[in-house]
Amino acid sequence: MHVKYMDLPRQFEDGTIVARVMEEFKRCQFVLGPQVAEFERRFARVCGATHALGLNSGTDALFLALRALGVRGGDEVITAPNSFVATAGAIVMTGATPVFVDVDAEYLMDPVGLADAVTSRTRAVIPVHLNGNPADMRAIGAVAARRGLHVIEDCAQAVGAVVDGKVAGSIGAAGAFSLFPLKNLGVAGDGGMLTTSSGELADRVRLLRHHGLRNRDECETWGYNSRLDTIQAIVADAVLDTLERLTEARIKNAAFYDAALADLAPDVVVPPRRTGVRQVFHLYVVQAESRDRLREFLEARGVETKIHYPIPIHLQKAAQGLGYKRGAFPVCEAQSERIVSLPVHEYLTEGERQYVVERIREFYGR
């Protein structure tokens, strides 16, 4: 059996999305067409936010949120070292310095470490809702409130996730989402969204994404070119129609793995669960003994897996100037040597799930 890690073509095979896109070629309103505004309206409602703004990428959503909140050179922004590099990259693009804190057993920012990392230069904190699991926003928000910090949620992997009754992207000053094709709500290229309930922040980002133009002829501030294409908004709006169904499918697949692999601990450690949290499982990440040999064993038997992410950000070549060395964040570093992402996508069949589990159990002789 061949179990794909993802099955992107399935999203387009019935022709519905392609037909909607082809209709746009009769109108040719490719930039900020009416479909962008409609998708923004619907996305804001899903996220429990007042405003949602379509952008070129999730990276730009982080960057423009930081810029709109006044983060600049000389400032520090705290985040986690086990995210995709774009989280730190967006901070660097503002001229600010990324400061990392270690993570907990759920791969999420440790609020205690956050409190210890705040300095007089800290302006903001970016907790990452990694794998579709929201960070402890109550504890992080309490630290931020005490120290006067902006909170920007990195929701790139967490559309539809919920913590303490609040939807990801509605808790901090802003939420930054990726619409990259591999995400739960993905488009046919790059795309991103920024959510906020601040009218002032929304207005500022709306200017920044469109060259600072208030209208066609008046430039109010120096800005950027970071608009969500109309065609991508059409794709995103169609996928949004199916978001709840695909999310529930991923949650169901994750629950199956939880039960089927639980007795393999400590060889295999399934994702921790907290009460009051809805994980949406963009990724299903386990920690596995002999991780690399397990991956080779599974690949030889047709099971595709991934590692997100094998090299923590603070150990990347690009981060050398920040001064971190191996051992700086022991929890993150230890996890990076054991983590592996199993197929959890919405098209996974019951037989495929069972096959994955059987092969893992075979590897460990259990």
N, C-alpha and C positions, 0 to 999 in steps of 0.2 A: 504493500500500500504506500502511496505517496501522500503525505500530509503537508500541505503548503503552510508556510508561516503566515502569509496573507494571500488573498485572492481578489485583487483589485478589479480585474475584468468583469467579475460577477456584478459589480455595481452598475455597469453600463449595458449589460447584455440584452435587456428587454427593449432598448431603444428609446425609452421615455425621455431620459436626460438629453440624449443626442438630438432628439426632435425639438426639445425646448431651445437648445443652443442654436440649431439651424434656423429657427424662427428669427433669432436676433440678426442674422445676416440679411434679412429683409429690411430691418430698421437701422442697423449700423450705429446704434448709440453705445459704442463700446466702452466709453469712459464715463463713469458716474451716471449710468442710465437709471431709469426708474426702478429696475429690479434690485439695484444695490440698496436703495432706500427701503424697499419692501423687505429684503432679507435682514437688514439692520433692525427694522422694527420687530420682526419675528424672533431674531436672535436675542435681542434685549429681553423680550418677554420670557424666553426659555431660561435665561440666566438670572432673572429677577432683578435686572438693572433698569435704570431709566433710559440710558443711552447705550447704543452699540454703534461702532464706527468701523466700516470695512477698510482694511489696509492691505498693503502688498504682501505682508508676511507676519508671522508671530514675532519674529525678531524686531520688526519695525514697531509692533504694538508695544513691546517692552521699551524700546528706545524712545518712541514718541511720548509714552507715559512719563518716563524720566525727564525728558526735555520739558514737557508741559508743566511738570511739578518743580522745575527750576534746578534740577541737578546739573552740576557743571564741574569743570576742572577743579581739583583740590578737594572735592567731596569724596566720601566713601559710601558704598552701598553694599549691604551684607546679603549674601545668598548662600546656597549650598554647593558643595564641590562635586556632587554626583549627578548633576543635571547634564543636558546637552550643552555644548560650548556656547550656544547662542545666548544663554542667560547671562553669562559673564561678558560675552562679546558686546551685548547691547549696553552694558554699563561702561565698558571701555570706550565705546563710540561717543559717549557724552563727555569724555575727558575725565570722568570719575574713576576711582579705584575700586575694583571688586575685592571684598573681604569675605572670606569663607568661614563657615562654622560647620562642625561635624554634624552627622545625622544620627537618627535613632534606629531601632530595629525595624521600623517601617520604611526606611530609606528617606525619611523626611527630616527637615530642619529641626535640630534640638533647641527648644526655646531657652534652656539654661545656657547653652553655648552662645545663643544670640545675645542674651543679656550681658554676658561677659565680653562680647566683642564690640559693643557700642563705645565709640569715642566721641570727642567733641566735633569731629569731622563727619560723623555719620549723618546722612540725610534721609536714607530710605532703606527698606528691607524688601527683598524679593523672595518670599517663600515659594517653593516649587511643589505643586501638587503632582508628584511624580507617579507615573504608571496609572494615573486616574484615581489616585488616593489623596484626598485633600489633607493638607498639613493641619497642625493644631492651631487654628486661627484664633481661638480664644486666648491661648497663652501667648502667641506671637503678638496679637493685637494689644495685649496688656503691656508687654514690654515696649512696644512702639508708642503707645499712648503716654507712658511714663516719661519716655525720652524724646517725645515730639517728632517721631519719625513717620514718613509716608510709607504705606504698605501697598506694594504692587504685587498682585497674585500672578504667578506664572501658571496659567491654566492651559498651557499648550497641549497637555495630555488629559485634560480633565473636564471636557464639556459635559454638563449634566451631573457632575459629582456634587454631593451634598454633605455638609458637616454642621452639626448642631442646628439643623433646620434651615440652613442658609446655603444657597447654590453658589458653587465656585464662580468667581467673577463678580459677585455682588457684595463682597465682604470688605475688601480693601478700598483704597482710593480709586484703584483701577484694576481691571483684570485683562490679561493679555493671552489671546488664544491663537493657536496655529490652525490653519486649514490645509496644511500639507497633505498630499494624497494618502499617506499612511495613517493619518489621524482618524479617530472615530467619526468625525464629521470632516471629510476631506474633499478637496476639489480636484480639478484636472490640471494642477500646476501649483504655483505658490499662492498663498492667501493668508490673511490674518484678520483678527477682530480685536477691538478694544472695547471693554465695557466699563461704565462708570455711572454713578447716580449724581455726579456733580455736573450741573449745566455749564459752569465755568470751565472745567477741565475738558468737557466734550467740545466746547466751542474752540478751545485752544488747539486741541488735536485736529479738529476739522480744518482749521487754518493750516496747521503744520503739514498735514498730509497732501495739501494741494497748493504747494508753492507759496503759502502765506496769503493766498488770494481771498479777499472777501467777496469779490465778484469777478467777472471776466477781466476787468480793466484795473482794479484797485488792489495793490499788494500792501497788506497791513503789517506783515512781518516777514522776515526771511524764513522760508520753509523748505519742504522736501517734496519729492514726487513719490508718494506711497499710497496709491489708491487701489482698492479692490476692483479688478476689472469686472465689467458688467457680465461677461460670459461666465466668469468664475462665480459671481453672485447667483446666476441662474442655476449652475450646478449645485452650489451650496444650498440653495433654497429647496431644490428637489431632494437632496440628501437629508435635509432637516425634516422632511415629511416622514422619513423612516428612522429618525434618530432614536426614538424611544424603543422601537422594536429591536434595533440592532444592539442597543445598550443592554436591554434585558437578555438578549441572546448571549452576550459576553459575560454578564453576571451569572447566568445559568452555567455556562461552560466553566467559569472559575469555581463555582460551587462544586461542580463535579470533580475537578482536580483536587480541591480542598479535601473532599471526603476520600477520594481514591488514593491520595498520596500521603495522608496524614500519618499513617503508621510507619512511614519510611524515615522519620526523623531519628537521629540527626543527619542521616545521609542526605535527605531532601527536606528542606524547611519551606513550607508553603507560606504565602503572604499573610502577615498578621492581620487580624480584624479588630476594629474598635466599634463599640456601640455608638449609635448616633451618627454613623458615617455611611454614605452610599458611595462605594468605589465603583467606577465605571470600566475599569480594566482595559484601558488602552493597551497595557501590557500585563501579562501574568508572569511575574518574576519569582522564581524559587532560588534558594541557595542550595547548591549541590556539591557534595564531596566528589573529588576527581572530575570537576566540571568539564575540562577540555576533553578528557577521554569519553565522558558521557556524550558530549556533543558529536564526537566522531562516530561513536556507536550508533546514535540515533540517525545521523546523516546517512550512514551505510545502510540503514533500514528504511530510508525514505521519509524521515521526520525532520523537517526544517526547524531550526532554532536560531536565536540571535542573542547577542549580549548588549545590554544597554546600561552602562557604558563601560568598556573594559579599562579605559584610562581616565581616572578622575581629572577634573579640569585643572586643579592646582599642580598636576604632574605633567600637563601638556607643555610642549616646547614654547608655545605662545605665552604661557604663564610664568616663564622663568624669571622675568623681571619683577614679579610680585614677591619673590623671596621665600616661597614655601618649599619645603623639602619633604621627601618620603617620611612618613611617620607623623606628619602634622595633624592628620585626621584619621586616626586608626580605625574607627568604625567603618567609615566610607571605604578606606583602602582594603580592609579585610573583606567587605562585601563585594568589592569589584573583582576579587579573585574567585568568587564562588557563584555569582549570580548568572542565571540563564533565563531567557524569556521563551516560554512555550507557546505554541499556536493557541490563540484564544478568540480568533476572529468570528464574526457573526455567521459565517457560512460553514463553520466546522460541523461535521455530522456526528451523531452519537457513536458510530463505528470508528470514526477518526479519533475522537477523544479517547475511546477505549483502547485503541491501538497505541496511542502515545503512552498511556499509562502502563500498558502491558510491556512495552519495550523498556521503559524506565525501570520497572520492577525486574525485568529480565537482567538488566545491567547490574543491579545491586543484588541479584540472587534472592529476591524476596517475592 
